[in-house]
Amino acid sequence: MSIRQAFRGICVGAVIVVAANAMAAGTLPVGPAAGDMQLSPFYRWSDAMPAQPGVLLRSEAMAVQAQMPAAARALRLLYSSIDQRWRSGLVPVSGALYLPAGNPPAGGWPLLAWAHGTLGIADACAPSWAGLRERDAAYINRWLARGFAVVASDYQGLGGPGPHPYTFWQAEGRSVLDSILAAQAFEPGLIANRVVLAGQSQGGGAALGAAILAGTYAPELPILGAVLTAPNSTFPEGPIKLAPRQSNTVFLALASGALREDGPPIEGILTAKGLELLSVARQGCTRDIGQKSKALQIGSFAELFTITPEALNAARIPTTDMPQASIAFPLFIATGQADHTITPERQYAVAAALCAAGNPVTWRTYEGLGHDGVLHGSLDDVFAFVDAWFDGQNYASNCSNLRKPGAPGERDVAAPFNDD
């Protein structure tokens, strides 16, 4: 029985109260220090939460971005999901649904569940509120043009109450899976029983998290495959051993839920520069954080902390660490050979771990494409991968001939969106 099915099996009345109390093992942090901001009233849910995750709470129309001419409609969604990080029960999560032009085919439009990359940890960074990055809007537009509807979770806490547990894949994966249920509930017959997961960078980890969780959390969802570009996931039990990353994105994780409760608070282990950066991170988005880092002349990750790297690692929750799980559908992983953000070797380690667990994996590398450029640069291959499975054909796994990649190369400056 899945977690969602267990919720459905709970009777009304006192039993619901007991179950709710059993789930509320923790308290969700809220307020400005959690990145909470005053957006529109749409993002705040004051009524009682439903008895299960994946319930559509409300929706409203929003403007279609100029980079998405294939979108006939765009809607904000607010839906229920499970707070896996603080275990506070059910929480509202926001997102968006994009619908292609024309009437849906018989059985409805196939659905892409999109998981976005790093945008920040403050509510104002939620893409359903701030809009999609031009690169992402153009990417989603290409799926819409092929006749897919697209649901895009903001993830827990990014728009909704409490911190956004950045890179905490157990929470992000549930946010993605529950967004699929919410999209299907919007209008009966609109969405087909054919779903593809896709995510970039942070979203690669979220989509992979959703893939790992799907079999037990939401086995009823008709997921046919997952596409991961530049995934940030780590597999400590996998065949490739890597040193921990040290970067501003790790700083965001530590600022939003990746420190253990039995350790020091984030404010207690930051230098003066770190505290200034934290203040910006709780109110601004990635551009603001990058500009502040430059203004502070931060040369290394270590400049942000007053404790040693060893002490910091001991205080951390390894938010990107995943088990070598068996996944019931095929996986496509795309890596830019010029990716200096999540290096090809780190992405090779993801493919190797998934292959070692017996999963059908196709891993492709792309010369000259960086962290951003691989999203669009791999899309023709992704469409071929998806079309094959939709047509009932196998798309050959290349697990048997994975080869360790070299160091990141030079970017092709002419490739679309290949800025990094």
Secondary structure, 3 states (H helix, E strand, C coil): CCHHHHHHCCCCCHHHHHHHHHHCCCCCCCCHHHCCCCCCHHHCCCCCCCCCCCCEEEEEECCCCCCCCCEEEEEEEEEEEEECCCCCEEEEEEEEEEEECCCCCCCCEEEEEEECCCCECCHHHCHHHHCCCHHHHHHHHHHHHCCCEEEEECCCCCCCCCCCCCCCHHHHHHHHHHHHHHHHHHCCCCEEEEEEEEEECHHHHHHHHHHHHHHHHCCCCCEEEEEEECCCCECCCCCCCCCCCCCHHHHHHHHCCCECCCCCCHHHHECHHHHHHHHHHCCCEHHHHHHHHHHCCCCCHHHHECCCHHHHHHHECCCCECCCCCCCCCEEEEEECCCCCCCHHHHHHHHHHHHHCCCCEEEEEECCCCCCHHHHHCHHHHHHHHHHHHCCCCCCCCHHHCCCCCCCCCCCCCCCCCCC
